[in-house]
Structures are given as C-alpha cells and as structure tokens.
Amino acid sequence: MKKITLLALSAVVAANACAQQNPTAMKYAKLISAEDAKKHLSILASDEFEGRETGKPGAEKAANYIAAEFKRLGLQAPVKGSYFFDVPLVQNTLKVTTLTINGKPFALGQDFLPNGTVPDNNVKATEFVFVGFGTDSELGSTDLANKVVLWINEDKPEAGNTPNTSVRMGTARLQILKNLQSKNPSLILAVNGDLTNLLKRYGKSITSPRLTIKEDAGAPKIAGALHITPAMADELVKSTGKTFADLKAAAATIPVVTAKTDLVAAYANEQTAVKAVDVVGFMPGTDLKDEVLVFSAHYDHIGLNPDGKDKVNNGADDDGSGTTGILEIARAFSQAKKDGHGPRRSVLFLGNVGEEKGLLGSEYYTDHPVYPLANTITDLNIDMIGRVGEEYIGKPDSANYVYSIGSAMLSKDLHDIGEKANDTYTKLKLDYKYDDPNDPNRFYYRSDHYNFAKHGVPIIFYFNGVHADYHQPGDEVSKINFPLLAKRTQLVFYTGWELANRDKKPVIDVTPPSK
C-alpha cells in the first residue's frame, strides 16, 4: 500500500508540475535554437564587422543588420519611423603640452591619466593641499579655491568594513570627488596604488581618444581630476620631507597638509562628432500596452587589433551572444503575435551602442527614453551568454548554469519571477555569486542594465562570467557553445513572457544599493 500511495503521490506532483507549464510559451521558446543563433552570430562576429567598435564602420554594419532583422520580424520602428535612435557622442583627444613637477616631466599613460574627460586647463602652482580621503570631517573649512589638491583615491578605512581600494570609484567616493570639485580647485590629483600596474598593462588603450555623450551647451565647467601614481605623488610632496605613503599613513591624525611644490600643467581636448545609434524595435501590447518590458544587449565591441597577428576582436561572446539572444527572443515573440498570441504589455528590443565606452548608449536612452521609464516595468539585459566562464571550466554543471545579477536589487517580486521561470522550464543553475553590489568585480554596475536600475527600473542581468578570451582576439564564434547560448536565451524568453503577460508588474520593494 505504501508503495502504491507514493507512486500515486508522485504522479499527482508530476501532473501539477506539468500543469504549471504554459504550452503556448513552450511552443515559441522552441523557436530559439542553436542553429538559428549560429547563423546570426556568424555574421555579427565575422571579420567583416571589424569588431563593431562604436563610431566605426563595423558598428554601423551591425546596427544595419539588427534593424533589418527587426523589420523582417515585423517590429515597429518607433523613432519617427526609424529603428535608429541617435546617440550624440563626441570623441575627445587629450593633448598634453606639459606636466612637470619640480622641473621633472611626467607622461600621459605612463604616470597619469584623466578621470573621464577633463576640461582644458593651464596651471602654474607653487603649493598643493593634501586632503587625505577628502571627507567633510577631514576638510573642515579648508579653502581649496584655485589650489592643487592631492587626494587619496580610496575608500576611507572604517572598523568592520573592507574598503574599496581600486581605482574604480564607488558612489561614496564619487560624491567626495564632486564635493571637492564644488570647492573650485584648479586641479585635483587622485592617487591610487593600483594605477602603476594598470598603466603598465593598459596605458596605451586607456589613454586613447575617449567617447562621451555630447554635453549640453552652457554646461558648467568643473575642475578636472587626474589619476596619478604614488611615484608622481612622491615628487609633488617632496618639500615635506615625507613620501606620499607617509602622508597617507598619518591622514587619520593630520588629514590636511599644505606645502610647497612647483607644478606646471597645460592640456586641452580636441573634440570630433561621432555617429552612433541604439537600435530599437517595438511590439505593442494589448490590454496593458502602456506598460513596457525591455530586452537589452549591447552590439558594440572593442574593434580592431592592428598590432596583433589576429587583427579583429570579434566579440562573439561579448556581446555578440547577447545581441543574438535578443534577435532570437524577438523572433519568438513575433511569431507568437502573428499566431494571435501577442503580449499583453508592450515589448521593446534595445540594441545598445557604446557599452564598451562607458555604457553610453543605455545612459542616453534612459536619460531620453522613447517610452517613459515610469511605464517601463523591467529590463532583462544579456551580456555574454555564449561561453563557459573560468570558474565553471571542468565542473559537472559547466554547460547548465548562468550568473543572475541584480534581480532582487529593487524587487524581490522580480527575483521570484526569474526563479520560477527557471524552475518551471529551463532548470539552469542560477548562480548568484556576483549578485552583490559590494562584489569587487562590480558586475552589477558594468553593463547596460545599470542605467535602468539607477532610474528605479527593476532589472535582471544574465552573464556567463569572464574567460581567457575576454576582450581578446580569441573571442571567436568557433568557441561559442550554441546549445548553452540557446538554453540561456530561452530562460530570458520565459522570464520575459511571464512579465509581459502576468496581471501585475513587479513590485519595487527594495531600497536600491548605492554605487
């Protein structure tokens, strides 16, 4: 009897599990295939597309390809009849005439680099002000107007917390920088110990011309900041008889030091306009058409590699895989609509440009949305889903996982929706290792979803993790695991299908993390 009861119970459980599956969703999810994905990606990540660098012919070819696919699928062109959403970018080339301290010259890319795009400057200074970690308690009433400021570009140590000491600034440090800039110094020199190795490894590439969103005319000018090495800081503080490390160690008790130096700096930016577009395809909903679900992926990559044997950074995984995923999802939704199963909510398919240049395309879109962000219920962002990340190589579940990032940062409801979609259909291992705003890799802040999240739109970011070919010419189509790419894409589709058709949108019930 017991065995029969258990068997009967198992049958009931299995029947209920099947009942939870939506056969309509499953029908269209099957259209997302490894074979079709390979067709798209073999074109997008081909040598012909020259690494799809923003502002270059390869990116324009990719944009045209995506737009043609949107048109073929019957998606609406929502920008005055166009699939192209212009992103006004400019290329900034910093020209340094001179930068000397005590008569010693220092070089861009070897000793310092700009923090973003710095305004033109011409400085001759006979003293500097060391401000420690730059907090209000350290600064007090110190006058920084027209002064050269030396600042420790690290989080201030606090008991019980591990400070972020990387060059990459978090929200708190960015706020400190803004506060320093508001005091009208002539120049801010930000010192970080990691910069020396960073410049040795990437100096040439990170000092190449920089793309930014064109500023509005009349935007206020603020003091520029230069990242400098500790060795350069040592020269600046020479008159104190101490090293920069000495001043840093004493910052807890002597946070502000004013001393003599001899600094001469002259540099200016040359700007040229750059053609760049996001690619947008729109599917109107039915009874909930005013609410919009976004699927996003960036189609740009890092372009050519003129000094190497392999001349093209093809970017098959980063993010040809995500772009392919968006096209596959668009195909599934489009066929469903043709068959009379269109979504209740409207769906926007968004191919972002300029992600590799600083999330520029998504920043401009979220600041100037085609559809109001107040009506945007979620962004499902895909960035790298075609490979096995370095942490999963050789593991039993290496072909059945995906990192899920950010699903609960704004909405526990959205997290549960993503979990349920996976449990019901794809049964991938959802790895939440990087789902942490304090993760040192800071992946939550490093792809296009973040620009939606910072405006209060719930997001999920799907990611396979980095690998040896990340931002290298070896990121080729031949290394893509297409069945895994298709399965991960199906998870995004199922999650999106639920979001587009459920009665209620995800509830925002979590205070967003600070950057």
C-alpha positions, -999 to 999 in steps of 0.1 A, spaced: 0 0 0 27 24 9 45 20 -24 12 25 -43 5 57 -23 39 71 -30 36 63 -67 2 79 -68 16 110 -50 45 112 -74 20 111 -103 0 139 -88 31 160 -82 43 154 -118 9 163 -132 9 195 -112 44 204 -124 33 199 -160 2 220 -154 23 249 -143 40 250 -176 25 272 -203 23 252 -235 20 284 -256 52 298 -241 69 264 -246 58 264 -283 75 297 -291 105 290 -268 114 261 -291 119 286 -320 151 297 -301 176 273 -314 213 267 -315 212 265 -353 195 299 -358 217 315 -332 248 304 -350 235 320 -383 232 354 -366 264 353 -346 285 340 -375 276 373 -393 277 397 -363 311 384 -351 326 379 -385 358 397 -396 337 418 -419 322 436 -390 357 446 -377 350 442 -340 319 465 -340 337 494 -323 314 523 -316 317 551 -342 334 528 -367 321 512 -399 318 477 -383 293 490 -356 273 507 -384 271 473 -402 259 456 -371 233 483 -365 220 479 -400 219 441 -396 199 443 -364 175 469 -379 169 447 -409 161 417 -387 136 439 -366 120 449 -399 118 413 -412 102 402 -379 75 429 -382 86 450 -353 76 486 -353 102 513 -360 95 537 -330 118 566 -337 97 586 -362 95 556 -384 132 545 -379 148 517 -359 178 540 -352 179 561 -320 207 587 -324 232 589 -295 251 622 -298 287 612 -290 320 631 -293 355 618 -295 378 636 -270 415 635 -276 436 649 -247 466 668 -259 491 674 -231 515 702 -237 533 699 -205 530 684 -170 561 689 -148 566 688 -110 598 704 -96 610 705 -132 605 668 -137 583 658 -167 555 632 -164 538 615 -193 502 607 -201 497 569 -200 529 563 -180 524 584 -149 489 597 -151 456 596 -169 425 618 -169 394 609 -148 370 607 -177 371 638 -199 388 667 -182 382 703 -192 411 723 -208 435 736 -181 466 757 -177 480 756 -142 511 770 -126 512 762 -88 537 769 -61 518 748 -34 494 720 -30 469 709 -4 468 673 7 432 665 18 435 628 30 404 608 20 386 641 13 357 636 37 339 665 52 353 658 87 388 659 72 383 691 51 366 712 77 367 748 64 399 743 43 399 767 14 406 748 -19 398 776 -44 424 778 -71 445 752 -53 461 720 -65 445 692 -44 462 659 -36 436 633 -27 438 596 -17 415 579 -42 405 550 -20 376 545 4 385 556 39 390 526 62 363 520 87 361 495 116 342 463 105 343 472 67 366 462 40 373 494 20 372 495 -18 408 505 -28 405 501 -65 408 529 -90 372 525 -99 352 548 -77 320 538 -59 291 562 -51 306 574 -19 339 583 -35 323 599 -65 303 621 -41 336 631 -24 351 640 -57 320 661 -66 323 678 -33 360 686 -39 352 699 -74 325 722 -59 352 740 -40 367 752 -73 403 739 -71 425 744 -101 433 707 -103 426 675 -84 453 648 -83 438 615 -73 464 589 -61 458 552 -62 483 524 -57 468 501 -84 474 527 -110 510 519 -116 503 483 -128 471 494 -146 491 519 -167 518 493 -174 492 469 -187 467 491 -204 484 526 -207 481 528 -244 445 517 -247 431 537 -217 446 569 -229 434 566 -264 407 591 -276 376 588 -253 340 588 -264 315 607 -243 279 620 -246 280 655 -260 274 680 -233 245 704 -235 256 739 -245 263 761 -215 270 731 -191 290 744 -161 328 737 -162 342 719 -132 377 712 -120 393 683 -138 408 653 -119 439 634 -130 447 599 -117 484 598 -107 507 571 -95 522 572 -60 556 578 -75 543 610 -91 527 620 -58 561 614 -41 576 641 -63 547 665 -55 552 662 -17 590 663 -18 592 696 1 576 680 31 605 656 36 579 628 36 566 603 10 530 601 -1 528 568 19 539 588 50 511 614 45 486 586 38 495 568 70 492 600 90 459 610 74 439 598 104 456 624 127 468 650 102 443 649 73 452 683 57 487 694 48 496 725 27 532 725 13 553 740 -14 558 725 -48 564 736 -84 538 723 -108 531 733 -144 503 717 -163 488 726 -197 464 703 -216 434 706 -238 408 684 -256 402 681 -293 366 670 -300 350 655 -331 315 643 -335 309 605 -338 280 588 -355 263 563 -331 229 547 -328 210 525 -305 187 501 -324 152 498 -312 123 475 -323 89 478 -307 60 454 -303 28 470 -290 9 451 -263 -29 446 -259 -48 455 -227 -16 465 -208 1 482 -238 11 514 -219 35 493 -198 68 483 -215 91 454 -210 127 459 -223 151 432 -236 185 448 -240 220 438 -252 249 458 -265 260 452 -300 293 471 -299 327 456 -291 363 469 -289 372 469 -326 404 461 -344 438 449 -331 462 464 -356 494 453 -337 485 416 -333 485 386 -356 447 383 -354 436 418 -364 400 416 -353 385 415 -318 354 397 -330 335 398 -297 315 367 -303 307 363 -266 310 399 -257 283 407 -267 275 391 -300 260 363 -279 236 387 -261 227 405 -293 220 371 -309 198 363 -279 178 394 -284 172 386 -320 161 351 -311 137 363 -284 123 389 -309 117 361 -334 98 340 -308 76 369 -297 70 380 -333 58 345 -343 36 343 -313 20 377 -322 14 365 -358 -3 335 -344 -26 355 -322 -6 353 -290 8 387 -288 19 401 -254 -4 420 -231 24 445 -223 44 462 -250 79 449 -256 110 470 -266 140 453 -281 170 475 -275 204 471 -291 228 494 -272 258 511 -287 288 524 -267 286 499 -238 324 493 -241 330 530 -240 312 535 -206 275 524 -210 269 554 -232 241 541 -254 220 529 -225 228 561 -205 215 583 -233 184 561 -238 175 561 -201 180 599 -200 159 604 -231 137 573 -233 114 566 -263 89 552 -238 87 567 -203 107 549 -177 78 553 -153 60 529 -176 90 505 -181 84 475 -158 117 457 -162 149 455 -182 162 420 -190 198 426 -201 220 400 -217 258 405 -218 279 374 -225 259 341 -225 278 320 -251 307 306 -232 317 288 -200 333 312 -176 366 305 -160 351 294 -127 330 267 -143 356 251 -166 357 214 -158 328 214 -134 298 190 -139 273 218 -144 296 238 -168 270 235 -196 240 243 -174 244 275 -155 242 312 -158 250 341 -134 219 360 -125 227 395 -112 205 423 -98 171 405 -98 164 414 -62 183 447 -60 150 466 -65 123 439 -65 120 407 -46 90 400 -68 111 401 -99 136 377 -83 109 352 -76 96 355 -112 130 347 -125 134 318 -102 100 304 -111 106 307 -148 139 287 -144 124 261 -121 94 256 -144 112 254 -178 150 256 -182 163 243 -148 197 260 -152 218 266 -121 212 302 -113 245 314 -97 242 345 -76 278 348 -67 281 382 -84 247 394 -72 262 417 -47 268 454 -50 300 451 -29 315 424 -52 350 436 -61 343 429 -98 313 453 -96 295 435 -124 262 449 -113 274 484 -124 292 473 -156 266 466 -182 236 484 -197 210 473 -171 226 496 -145 214 527 -163 178 514 -160 183 504 -124 197 538 -114 164 552 -126 144 528 -105 136 502 -132 140 466 -119 165 445 -139 180 411 -143 214 408 -158 223 374 -174 261 366 -177 283 336 -181 314 351 -164 347 361 -178 371 338 -196 406 339 -211 394 355 -243 375 383 -226 384 415 -246 409 394 -266 410 385 -303 403 349 -293 366 357 -286 356 338 -317 324 322 -330 342 288 -330 344 289 -292 307 295 -286 286 268 -270 255 273 -291 232 249 -272 241 266 -240 235 300 -256 201 289 -268 191 275 -234 201 306 -215 182 327 -241 151 305 -235 153 313 -198 153 351 -206 124 345 -230 103 325 -204 110 352 -178 100 379 -203 69 360 -214 57 359 -178 65 396 -173 47 406 -205 16 387 -197 10 385 -159 -17 406 -143 7 427 -122 41 442 -129 69 435 -105 66 454 -72 95 477 -63 101 468 -27 138 471 -21 159 502 -14 185 503 -43 222 499 -34 245 528 -36 273 527 -61 
